[in-house]
Amino acid sequence: MSEKVLIAGGGIAGIATGLALARTDASVQILERAPELTEVGAGIQLGPNVTRILNAWGLSTAMQKVASYPANWKARRVSTGEVLATSPLADMSTRYGAPYLTIHRADLQNVLLHAARVSGVHVQCDSLVQNVQQDSQQVCVTVSLGEALEGTNEVLSKRAQEQTTKEYSNAFVIADGVWSTLRQQVLGDGLPRMTRHLAYRALVAQTDLPAHLRSQDVSVWMGPKVHVVQYPVRGGEWLNVVCLTEGQMYGVANQDLQDWNLSKSLIETRADLQSALRGACSHLQALVEACGDWRLWPLYDRPPMQNAAQHAQARVALVGDAAHPMRPYLAQGAGMAIEDAAELAHQWTTLANQDVRQRFAAFAQARWQRNARVQARAIRNGEIFHATGPMQWARDVGLRSAGKRLMDIPWLYGYLSA
């Protein structure tokens, strides 16, 4: 009889973990708080360390239908538009055995979700995991079924009691994101920290852009306390544009700061972007001006992981942003979640004759130091991208002279997951 695994969270981390474990013949149920599985956001980048895993899961054909495969990664100056360095991406398959691709987050989730369901993963929406308890034999979670309750307080209380159930399993995986309430129950280490970095995100159809603004490359435009990232998604038909800047949150007082899909008025957004990109070259200004529906994402993270206990506690494991939220300056948030899933499945089968607690402990030992290294490198990249003064000058000199070598990261892309 297969062992039962419950997963809290139906985002990329939760679905990838469900798929990976289902491939080992585990019985997997995902509990997602939203009434239906939808994915907001925009594009993400996946290096060969991640696509190698997806290929091993048999997803290469499905990915090819929706992803983009940029030819180059270019570092540019915000002020002049100068290309400081170019690193080829088209030959990643030759160098690392798997491609570098860019994809819309919703498309990646759909590919993973379809594969997970085909593999037997049961996804139960409208199910909020409120409490988790464990003993030496099992895990018990309390689940609230249906968050959208209406009526008087007395009726609400009665209905809430009626719609609360308990689920039991051999193992439990927390994959409910950076604002994980379940992490607090298990680790009790406080809320994530505000970085005071903001991401403005937009998607624009390439056909809506003038020819000189269209691109099939990844470009990172770097300036003082700001940088802009652009790359193609959805087979190259759309361009994902993200402006990341440092500043205070204002103008969203009535919105939930835990939401990564906030919005301001177009006038306010234009003013924010113009301020952040003051002095930018005409090409970049034209690109930003051509993007219409900007969404705002305040960035929160945690310090780099300190030990394996932050990844697993007996029969409970944490994956993805619930375990190691990171800044997007290394483009590895989704990638580390998928790596987590692959390693967890590896330990599940390698130590199949041992207790879940030993398997989770082995997973944690295998993952925490790599995730900590990626978290730290992402923070450092942000400092480099946003450099001012002498550090900016040194960065640009280094990129001009040795950019191709500096932009390649063998320890990251050459990682061979289990």
N, C-alpha and C positions, 0 to 999 in steps of 0.2 A: 504494500500500500504506500503511495507516495506521500511525502510529508507536506503539510499545509503551511503556506507562507502567506501572511497578510502584509499588504503594502499600503501605507497612507500616502496618497498623492498620485494624481494621474497626469503629471507633467512628464517632461522628457526623462528625468531621473527615475521616476516611478515606473513608467512604461518600459524603459530599457531594462530595468532590473527585473521586472516581471517577465519580459521576453527571455532574458538570459537564464533565469531560473527555470522557466517552463521548458527550455531546451534541455534541461537536466532531468526532466520528468517530475519536477516538483509541482504540487497543486497550488496555483497562485490566484489570489483574489486581490484586486486593487480597489481601495475605498477612496473615492474622490468626492470632495465636498460640493463641487459645482453641480448644478442640475444636469449639465451635459458637458461632454469633453470638447472644449474649444481652446485654441491657443492664440493668445494675443502676441504682440511683439512684432519684430521684423526679421532681419536676416541674422544668421550666425555663420561663422567660419569653422570648418572641420579639417584639421590637419591629418596627415597620414597615420598618426598614432591612433586616430579615431576611425577613419575610414577603413583601416585594416581590420578593425573589429566588426564593423558593419558588413564588410565583404565576407568575413568568416561566418556571419549569421545569415548569409545568403541574400543580402539586400542590395547588392551592387546594381542589378538591373532596375529595381524600383527607384533607387537614388538617381540613376542616370536620367530618368524620365522627368525629374523635377529640379535637379540641382544645376549649378553652373560650375564650370571648371576654368577659373581664370588663368591667364597665361603668365602674369607677372605680379609681383608685390612691389609697389613703388613707394619710396619715402620722399615726401615733397615738403617744401617750405610754404607756410601759409602766406607769408608776405610777398614772395616773388613768384611762387609756383614752380620754382626750380626743382627738378628731379635730382635729389641728392644721391639716390642709390636705387638700383633695380635688382630684385632677386627673382630668378625664374621659378615659377610654380608648376609649369606644364611638365617638367621632368621629375616631379616628386615621385611618380610611380617607379621611375628608374632608380632613383637614389634611395627611396625608402620602402618600395614595394607596395605602395598604395597612393592614391591621388590626394591632392588638396582641393577641396571644393567649398563652395558657398551655397547656402540654401535658406529659404524662408523657414522660420521656426515652425510654422504650422505644417509645412510640407514634411519636415522631418518627423514631427509628431505623428502625422497620418501614416507615414511609412512604418514607423515603429508600432503604432497601434494596430494596423492591419496584420502585421506579422505576429504580434502578441496574441491577438484573438484567434488567428489560425493555429497557433501553438497551444491554445486551450486556456489562455488567461481570461479570467472573468473580471470584467470591469463593472463596478457598482457605483453609479453616480448618486448625487444628493445624499451622500453619506459622510458626515463629519465625525472623525475620530476625536472624542473628547478626553479620553482617559486611557492610559495604558498601565497594566500591572503584570508582573511576571513572578513565577516561582521556579523551582528546579525542573518542573515538568512541562510547563506551557506558558503561553502569553494570553492574557485576557484584555480585550479592548472594548470600551463602551462607545457605541456608535449612535449618533443622532441622525435619524432618517428624515430628511426634508427640513431644510433651513427656512424656506419661505413660508412661514406660518403667519396667518392673519386672524385677528379676533381680539377679544378682551384679554386682559392679563390672566383671568381665571381659566378661560378656555385655552389660552396659549400654554399655561402650565400643565393642564390636563393632557393636551395633545402632545406636548413635548415628552411627557412621561410615557404615553402610549407609543410614541415613535422612537423610543430609545431601546436599543437592543445590545446584546453582548456577543462578541465573536471570539472564538478560541482558536489558537494555532500553535504549531511547533516553533514558529519564528515570526518576528515582526520587523518590517523595514520602514523606517521613517524617511519619507521623500517629499515632505510638504514644504520645501523651499526655505528661503532665507529667513522668513518670519515664523519659522516652525514653532508652534506652541507645544508640540510633543517633545521637542528637544529640551524645553525648559523643565518638563516633568522628569526627563531621564537624566539630564546633565545639570540643570539648574544654574547655568552660567550666564544668565542675563540676556538682554536683547542685542541684536546686531548693532554695530556702530555706524553713525552717519559719517560718510566720507567727505561731505560737502562738495562732492562732484556730481554733476548733473549731465544726463544724456538726453539730447533732443534727437528724435528718430523720425525718419520719413522714408516713404517708398514712392517712387515715381516711375511711370512707364517710360522706357527708353524712347519710344516713338514720340513721346510728348516733349522730348528734349531736342534742342538744336544738335546737329551732327557733332559739333566740336565738344559737346558736353557728355556724349555717350561714351561708355567705357565697358570693357570686358576684363579689366584689371582690378586688383585690389590696390587702392591708393590711400596712404595715410599722410594727411597734411598736418604738419607740426608747427605750433606757434606758442608764444608765451601764455601759459596757463590754459591752453586750449588745443584740441586737435580734432580733425574731421576725418572720418573713415568712409570710404565709398567702395562698393563692390556689387557685382551683378547677382541676381537671384532669379529663380523660376526660369531656368534655361537661358538666362541672359536677357530676358525680355523686360525685366524690371531692374532698377538701380536702388540699392539700399544705401541711405546716407545717414550718418550719425555724427552729430556735433557734441563732443564731450568737453565740458568746461568746469571751472571751479567757481562756486558762488553760493549764495544763500537762497533758500526756498522762499518765494513770495508769490502772491497771486494765485495760490491754490489752497487758501485757508480752509475752504469748505470741502476739500477732497481728502481722500484717505491716502496718506503718504506711504502706506504699504503697497499701494497700487503702482504697478510699473507702466501704467497706461494713462497717466494724467494728461490733462490738456489745459492750455491757456487760450485766450483769444488770439486770433491771428496777429492783431496789432501788438499785443504783449510779446508774443513769440518772436515776431520780427525784430522788436526792440532788443530783446535778450540776445538774439543771434548777431545783430549788428554790433552790439556792445562787445560781445565775446570775440568777434572777428574783425574788430576795428583794424584797419590797415591791411586787410587781406587783399590778395591779388584779384584782378577782375574776373578771372576764370572761376575761382572759388566763390566769389560773391554771386556770380551768375548762376552757379549750380545751386547754391543755397536758396537764392531767390526763386528758382524754378520749382522748388519743392513746396507743396501746399499744406498738406495735412500733417503737421508736426505733432508728435506725442512726447510727453516729458516723463522721464524715468529718473527719480532721485536714487543715487547709488548708495547702498549699504553693504558692509562686509563684516568680517571678523578677522582678528589677527590670525596669522598662519597657524595651522594646527600644532599643538604642543605634544601630543602623545596619542597612542592608539586608543585610549579610553574614550576619546572624542568621536571615534568611529563605531564603537561597539560596546555594549553593556550586556553581557550574558546573552540572552536570546533576542536582544534588540540591536539592530544595526542602523546607522545613519548613512545616507548617501547623498551625493549631489550638494546643492546649496544648503540643505539642512545640516550637513556636516562641515562643509568648507566653502562658504560663499566667498567669491573672489571678484576683484575688479576686472572689467572686461579688456584690460590693456594687453593681454596675451591671447585673447580670443580662445579661451580654453574652459569656460564655465560648463557648457554642455559636454565638451570633450571629456572632462574629468568625471562627470556623472556617468557617461557611457563606459569609461575605463573602470569605474567602481563596479558597475553592473557585471562586466566581464570577469573581473577578479573575484567577485562574490560567487558567481557561478562556478568558477574554477575551483575555489575552495570547497564549494558544496559537493562537487563530484570527487575531488582528490581525497577529501576527508570524509567520504560518505559513510564510513563505518564508525565515525566518531560523533559525539553529541553536537547539536547545533551550536552550543556555546564555544566549543573548540573551533568549529568552522568559522564562526564570526570573529573569534579572536585572531585566527590566522589571516583572515581578510583584513582586519584592522592593521595588523603588523605589516602587511604587504603594501598598504595604501597610504598610510598617514604621512610618511615622510615625503613621498612624491607630491601629494596634494599640498603639503606645506611649502615645498619648493616652488610649485607653480603659483601659489598665492603670493609668495614673496616676490617672485619675478614679475608678476603682474603689477604689484605696487611700484616696483622699481621702474618698469616700463613707463608707467604713468608719469613718474618724475622726469624721465628722459624725454618723453613726448612733449611735456609741458614746460621744458626747461627755459630759463631766462638767463640773460647776461652771459658770463664766461662759460657756463655749463652748456648753454645753447650753442655757442661758438664751437666748443670742443665736440659736441654731438655732430654738428654739421661737417666739421673737418673729418671726423672719424668715418662718417657715412660716405663721404666723397672718396676717401682713400681705400676703405675696406668694407664698404656697405654690403656687398654680396655675402661675404663671410660672416659679418656681424648679424645679418638678418636670418641666417640659417641657424637652427637650434637642434643639433643632432640628439642631445640628451632628451629633448622633448619629442621630436618627430620620430626618432628611431626606437622609441619605447616599444618593447614587445610584450603585450599583455598576455596573460596566461591563456 
